[in-house]
Amino acid sequence: MYSRAMLTPFELAYRYVVPALKRRLVEILSREYGMNQVDIARVLGISQSAVSRYLSMERGALMDVRGMGDVDEKLRRLARSIASGDASRYQVLAGLMGVALYMLRERYLCEYHTEIDDIDPKSCRICLSMFTSLVENS
């Protein structure tokens, strides 16, 4: 018998991955492109206070994606597109979701998921099987 419900990949992404990706994106836009908090908030569809909390590490700090080179590069490309004015809010959201799906497919979250739930990352292939075709087609 199971003792409690296990987080789905979508719940894991929503609770941990997306905030970490937004935090890193906010950091890049602010520090490397000099965008102010109001402009960042507008393009990301969040409040200025949320931007402030991302920058002060009060939000999205449970996972650090800076050391994940390929993930960071995807966020840097998205930031360039935002800073140049080439990305709508919908494209930004799609970009963030694409990076989250990529991280699930590439098994970046297995370690985090193991800490939260009692899973065996060696036998779990849920994300790999679910998200491979989605990421390849984006």
Residue pairs with C-beta under 8 A, 6 or more apart in sequence:
6 117
6 118
6 119
7 15
7 113
7 116
7 117
9 104
9 109
9 126
9 127
9 130
9 131
12 104
12 109
12 112
12 113
12 116
13 100
13 101
13 103
13 104
13 109
16 62
16 63
16 109
16 112
17 63
17 100
17 103
17 104
17 109
18 96
18 97
18 100
19 59
19 60
19 62
20 60
20 61
20 62
20 63
20 64
20 65
21 60
21 65
21 71
21 75
21 96
21 99
21 100
22 44
22 46
22 54
22 60
22 96
23 54
23 57
23 59
23 60
23 61
24 60
24 65
24 66
24 72
24 75
25 44
25 75
25 78
25 79
25 82
25 96
26 40
26 44
26 51
26 54
26 55
27 54
27 55
28 75
28 76
28 79
29 35
29 40
29 43
29 79
29 82
29 83
30 36
30 37
30 40
30 51
30 55
32 79
33 79
33 82
33 83
35 82
35 83
37 48
37 51
37 52
37 55
38 48
40 51
41 47
41 48
41 50
41 51
43 82
43 87
43 89
43 92
44 51
44 89
44 92
45 89
45 92
45 93
50 59
53 59
54 60
63 112
65 71
65 72
65 75
65 103
66 72
68 103
68 108
70 102
70 106
71 99
71 102
71 103
71 108
74 95
74 98
74 99
74 102
75 99
78 87
78 92
78 95
78 96
78 99
81 87
81 91
81 95
82 92
87 95
98 135
98 138
101 131
101 134
101 135
101 138
102 131
102 135
103 109
104 127
104 130
104 131
105 127
105 128
105 131
105 132
105 134
105 135
107 121
107 127
107 128
109 127
110 119
110 121
110 124
110 127
111 121
113 119
113 121
113 124
114 121
